Amino acid sequence: WSTTDAISVQLKSSNSNDASYSNYQNVAIDNTTGLFRQPTDDLTYTLKACTYGNVCVTSTLSIIVYQLPTSNFYADDETITIGTGGTNLNWELTGDGVDAEIDKGIGDILLTGTQAINPSSTTTYTLSLTSLGGDLTDSVTVTVYQLPQLQVSYPVNVAYDVDFDIEVKTKF
């Protein structure tokens, strides 16, 4: 900041988390190097410049802090067997989300939810979040096992005291 004809300058923050400036504090009349702050919430700084006769003017600067998105995306069961029922996808998103969706035909989602799924083969679901605080993707894979199959071949008639073979084949 810079001032003209000021004899004192004070700075105050609207956010109580910025304890250094919770009340007006004297600062340099001109500050060309800036003031480094790392706010975690929205806040407004008020700069007050005063001249002789205690005539003061103020200027404000509002800072909007967007929260980084986070994701908790998971399936109740990450392995299922086809034909025995599916599972649920669950998600909980935080941050300043603007738009969220899950692929594989699920589409737009709310920031918290559950979706029943019953894939017929191993499938990876990807959640995408477009946010003012940044973008985020998260994935979960549901492995689908096929029902086991058993095939047995043996002779229909077997004579007494004769050896024979039984062939057993399994799949999945």
C-alpha positions as CSV (number, residue, x, y, z in Angstrom):
1,W,0.0,0.0,0.0
2,S,1.0,3.6,-0.3
3,T,-0.6,6.7,1.1
4,T,-0.5,10.5,0.5
5,D,-0.2,13.0,3.3
6,A,-0.7,10.3,6.0
7,I,1.0,10.7,9.4
8,S,-0.2,7.3,10.7
9,V,-1.5,4.1,9.2
10,Q,-3.2,1.3,10.9
11,L,-4.4,-2.2,9.7
12,K,-7.1,-4.4,11.1
13,S,-8.5,-7.8,10.1
14,S,-12.1,-9.0,10.3
15,N,-11.0,-12.5,11.1
16,S,-10.2,-13.4,14.7
17,N,-7.9,-16.1,13.4
18,D,-5.5,-13.4,12.3
19,A,-4.6,-12.4,15.9
20,S,-1.8,-10.1,14.8
21,Y,-4.4,-7.7,13.3
22,S,-7.6,-8.4,15.3
23,N,-7.6,-4.8,16.4
24,Y,-6.1,-1.8,14.6
25,Q,-2.3,-2.1,14.6
26,N,0.2,0.6,13.6
27,V,1.9,-0.3,10.3
28,A,4.3,1.5,7.9
29,I,2.9,4.6,6.2
30,D,4.0,3.1,2.8
31,N,4.6,-0.6,2.4
32,T,5.9,-1.4,-1.1
33,T,7.1,-4.9,-0.1
34,G,3.6,-6.1,0.9
35,L,2.4,-8.1,3.9
36,F,2.5,-11.9,3.7
37,R,-0.5,-13.6,5.2
38,Q,-1.9,-17.2,4.9
39,P,-5.5,-17.0,5.8
40,T,-7.5,-20.2,6.2
41,D,-11.0,-18.5,6.0
42,D,-12.5,-15.5,4.2
43,L,-11.5,-12.2,5.7
44,T,-11.4,-8.5,5.1
45,Y,-8.5,-6.2,5.9
46,T,-9.2,-2.5,6.6
47,L,-6.4,0.0,6.2
48,K,-6.9,3.3,8.0
49,A,-4.7,6.3,7.1
50,C,-4.9,9.5,9.2
51,T,-3.5,13.0,8.7
52,Y,-3.3,16.1,10.9
53,G,-6.5,17.0,12.8
54,N,-7.3,13.2,13.1
55,V,-8.9,13.2,9.7
56,C,-8.9,9.5,8.6
57,V,-9.9,7.5,5.5
58,T,-10.2,3.8,5.2
59,S,-9.8,1.3,2.4
60,T,-10.8,-2.4,2.5
61,L,-9.6,-5.5,0.8
62,S,-11.6,-8.7,1.0
63,I,-10.0,-12.0,0.5
64,I,-12.0,-15.1,-0.4
65,V,-10.2,-18.4,0.6
66,Y,-11.4,-21.4,-1.3
67,Q,-11.0,-24.7,0.5
68,L,-9.1,-27.5,-1.2
69,P,-11.4,-30.4,-2.0
70,T,-11.1,-33.8,-0.3
71,S,-12.6,-37.1,-1.2
72,N,-13.6,-40.2,0.7
73,F,-14.7,-42.5,-2.2
74,Y,-15.1,-46.3,-1.6
75,A,-17.2,-49.4,-2.3
76,D,-18.8,-51.3,0.6
77,D,-17.3,-54.5,-1.0
78,E,-14.5,-54.1,-3.5
79,T,-14.9,-57.8,-4.6
80,I,-18.2,-59.3,-5.5
81,T,-19.4,-62.5,-7.3
82,I,-21.7,-62.1,-10.2
83,G,-25.2,-63.1,-9.6
84,T,-25.0,-62.8,-5.8
85,G,-25.9,-59.1,-5.6
86,G,-23.9,-55.9,-6.1
87,T,-22.4,-53.4,-3.7
88,N,-22.7,-49.7,-3.0
89,L,-20.4,-46.9,-4.0
90,N,-20.1,-44.3,-1.2
91,W,-18.6,-40.8,-1.3
92,E,-18.2,-37.8,0.9
93,L,-16.6,-34.7,-0.6
94,T,-15.5,-31.5,1.2
95,G,-14.2,-28.2,0.0
96,D,-15.8,-25.6,-2.2
97,G,-17.2,-28.0,-4.7
98,V,-18.9,-26.7,-7.8
99,D,-19.6,-29.9,-9.9
100,A,-19.1,-33.6,-9.1
101,E,-19.8,-36.7,-11.1
102,I,-19.0,-40.4,-11.3
103,D,-18.4,-42.0,-14.7
104,K,-19.9,-45.3,-16.0
105,G,-23.3,-43.8,-16.4
106,I,-23.8,-42.6,-12.9
107,G,-23.5,-38.9,-13.7
108,D,-23.9,-35.9,-11.5
109,I,-23.8,-36.4,-7.8
110,L,-24.3,-34.5,-4.6
111,L,-21.3,-33.9,-2.2
112,T,-22.4,-36.9,-0.1
113,G,-24.2,-40.0,-1.3
114,T,-24.5,-43.7,-2.0
115,Q,-25.2,-45.5,-5.3
116,A,-26.0,-49.2,-5.7
117,I,-24.1,-50.9,-8.5
118,N,-24.0,-54.4,-9.9
119,P,-21.3,-54.6,-12.6
120,S,-21.0,-57.8,-14.6
121,S,-17.3,-57.5,-14.9
122,T,-14.4,-55.8,-13.0
123,T,-15.0,-52.1,-13.3
124,T,-13.1,-49.0,-12.2
125,Y,-15.4,-46.0,-11.2
126,T,-13.9,-42.5,-11.3
127,L,-15.2,-39.6,-9.3
128,S,-14.4,-36.1,-10.7
129,L,-14.8,-32.9,-8.8
130,T,-14.4,-29.4,-10.3
131,S,-13.9,-27.0,-7.5
132,L,-13.1,-23.3,-6.9
133,G,-10.3,-24.6,-4.6
134,G,-8.9,-27.0,-7.3
135,D,-10.0,-30.1,-9.1
136,L,-9.9,-33.7,-7.8
137,T,-10.3,-37.2,-9.1
138,D,-10.6,-40.4,-7.1
139,S,-11.2,-44.0,-8.2
140,V,-12.3,-47.3,-6.8
141,T,-12.2,-50.6,-8.6
142,V,-14.8,-53.3,-8.0
143,T,-13.5,-56.8,-8.9
144,V,-16.2,-59.1,-10.2
145,Y,-15.7,-62.9,-9.9
146,Q,-17.7,-65.2,-12.0
147,L,-19.7,-68.1,-10.5
148,P,-17.6,-71.2,-10.4
149,Q,-18.5,-73.9,-13.0
150,L,-18.0,-77.6,-12.6
151,Q,-18.1,-80.2,-15.3
152,V,-17.9,-83.9,-14.5
153,S,-17.5,-86.6,-17.2
154,Y,-17.8,-90.3,-16.3
155,P,-19.0,-93.5,-17.9
156,V,-22.7,-94.2,-17.5
157,N,-22.3,-98.0,-17.0
158,V,-19.4,-99.5,-15.2
159,A,-18.8,-103.3,-14.9
160,Y,-17.9,-104.7,-11.6
161,D,-14.2,-104.7,-10.7
162,V,-13.2,-102.6,-13.8
163,D,-11.2,-99.4,-13.4
164,F,-12.6,-96.2,-15.0
165,D,-11.7,-92.6,-15.1
166,I,-13.7,-89.6,-14.0
167,E,-12.8,-86.2,-15.5
168,V,-13.5,-83.1,-13.4
169,K,-13.1,-79.6,-14.9
170,T,-13.6,-76.4,-13.0
171,K,-13.7,-72.8,-14.2
172,F,-13.6,-69.5,-12.3
